[in-house]
């Protein structure tokens, strides 16, 4: 096995990762961000690797910082001009209650402690903030094939159904909702607030990354 979050595997493939992985579509993230009850100007791209989701967020006028554990992937993100910080998903370098939005795109199944990571995200989100999770459904034909493939190459992947992931978000203290079901699906978790922003949602506030961004 590759170890912590399959980081060894991603360090090895970082130079060619963007050549075979499709880009994250801005419209998929927009659909999730629309559930925020606060403006979203800045976000964190958790498990963001080379910054695929961060670049999509940029197209939505949302400033994003990649948080990832793989030095190789972070190096590629920085080379692409994306702010990137090395961080463990369960010990995020973020101030509690200050984050507008978090995105976890095609990455949660690699986290050794997904439940702990979602609790950490919930603590970091500001009231009305949202986490948008893009994942793969293991109960679909393509999802089963992907799970088998990742197992064959030695990954410790754990895929979850949309309903199971929504339940995990609820357990973390967020309001979980399946937005877009299918092989590649979207689930959101919204941090409750007693006073929703009357201006509605989507693309501002600030993300407080406490440690210096890597260069």
Secondary structure, DSSP 8 states (H G I E B T S, - for coil): ---GGGHHHHHHHGGGHHHHS----HHHHHHHHTT-SSB-SEEEEET-TTTHHHHHHHHTT-EEEEEES-HHHHHHHHHTT--EEE-BTTB-SB-TT-EEEEEEES-GGG-TTHHHHHHHHHHHEEEEEEEEEEEE-TTSHHHHHHHHHHHHTT-------HHHHHHHHHHTTEEEEEEE-SSEEEEEEEE--SS--TT--B------B-S--B-
